[in-house]
Amino acid sequence: MSDAAFLGLVRESLFEVAPARKADFAKIELDTRIDALGLGSIEVMEMVTGVEDRLGIILPEDELQRVQSLRDLSKVVVGAGGVVQ
């Protein structure tokens, strides 16, 4: 999966979680830290679930616990066989 495709999926999920912050999320990059998104833990999990749903995969919880940036999340997605459908 390309970096641009992955970021597009994340943006779509973020737009659903916090639609009022669309302009903020348009600027995300792979090195954006998850904690810099300004979301609560439930919103972060909703964003991750949105990515999982779009790709038809389930990400391993033990690996998600170590994710600190969108780049880290991308590696977990690729490792779980995530491809853009």
Secondary structure, 3 states (H helix, E strand, C coil): CCHHHHHHHHHHHHHHHCHHHHHHHCCCCCCCEHHHHCCCHHHHHHHHHHHHHHHCCCCCHHHHCCCCEHHHHHHHHHHCCCCCC
